[in-house]
Amino acid sequence: MFDYETLREFQAYAYFFFTVFLVFILYGYIHHLYSSEKKGIRNYEKYGKIALDDEITSEPVETMTLREKEKLKKSQKKENK
């Protein structure tokens, strides 16, 4: 059907375009992290401290609000049914 040279050429083009696609995904993710930290939505430096302070008695990085706790309970009840 296809000769060896054609398959190798197709493989090279696929590799190149897949690499470019992954680069766009990576830069999009970096932009998302940067913009969400700049807007004040998340503080990622707090998450970096998890590796240093990982005792069972240490304070959580983020506390859950009452609304989030209720959503978690509802979702757990649905999973148990």
C-alpha positions as CSV (number, residue, x, y, z in Angstrom):
1,M,0.0,0.0,0.0
2,F,2.6,2.6,1.1
3,D,6.3,2.2,0.7
4,Y,8.7,2.6,3.6
5,E,9.8,6.1,2.6
6,T,6.2,7.5,2.5
7,L,5.5,6.0,5.9
8,R,8.7,7.6,7.4
9,E,7.8,10.9,5.9
10,F,4.3,10.7,7.3
11,Q,5.7,9.8,10.7
12,A,8.1,12.8,10.6
13,Y,5.2,15.2,9.8
14,A,3.0,13.7,12.4
15,Y,5.8,14.0,15.0
16,F,6.4,17.6,14.1
17,F,2.7,18.7,14.2
18,F,2.1,16.8,17.5
19,T,5.1,18.5,19.1
20,V,3.8,21.9,18.0
21,F,0.3,21.0,19.3
22,L,1.8,20.1,22.7
23,V,3.8,23.3,22.8
24,F,0.6,25.3,22.3
25,I,-1.0,23.3,25.1
26,L,1.9,23.9,27.4
27,Y,2.0,27.7,26.8
28,G,-1.8,27.8,27.2
29,Y,-1.5,26.1,30.6
30,I,1.4,28.4,31.7
31,H,-0.7,31.4,30.6
32,H,-3.7,30.1,32.6
33,L,-1.5,29.7,35.8
34,Y,0.0,33.1,35.4
35,S,-3.2,34.9,34.8
36,S,-5.1,33.2,37.6
37,E,-2.4,34.0,40.0
38,K,-2.2,37.6,38.8
39,K,-6.0,38.0,39.2
40,G,-5.8,36.6,42.7
41,I,-7.9,33.5,42.1
42,R,-5.1,31.2,43.3
43,N,-1.9,31.6,45.1
44,Y,0.3,28.8,43.8
45,E,3.2,29.6,46.2
46,K,1.0,28.3,49.0
47,Y,0.8,24.9,47.2
48,G,4.6,24.8,47.0
49,K,4.8,24.8,50.8
50,I,2.9,21.5,50.9
51,A,6.1,19.7,50.2
52,L,7.9,21.4,53.1
53,D,5.1,21.2,55.6
54,D,3.3,17.9,55.2
55,E,2.6,16.9,58.7
56,I,-0.8,15.5,59.6
57,T,-1.3,18.2,62.1
58,S,-0.4,21.1,59.8
59,E,-3.1,23.6,58.6
60,P,-4.7,23.0,55.2
61,V,-3.6,25.2,52.4
62,E,-7.2,26.2,51.6
63,T,-10.2,25.8,53.8
64,M,-13.5,24.7,52.4
65,T,-16.5,27.0,52.6
66,L,-19.8,25.8,54.0
67,R,-21.2,25.7,50.5
68,E,-18.3,23.6,49.1
69,K,-18.7,21.2,52.1
70,E,-22.5,20.8,51.3
71,K,-21.7,20.1,47.6
72,L,-19.1,17.5,48.6
73,K,-21.6,15.7,51.0
74,K,-24.3,15.7,48.2
75,S,-21.9,14.2,45.7
76,Q,-20.7,11.6,48.1
77,K,-24.3,10.6,48.9
78,K,-25.0,10.2,45.1
79,E,-21.9,8.0,44.7
80,N,-23.0,5.8,47.6
81,K,-26.5,5.1,46.1
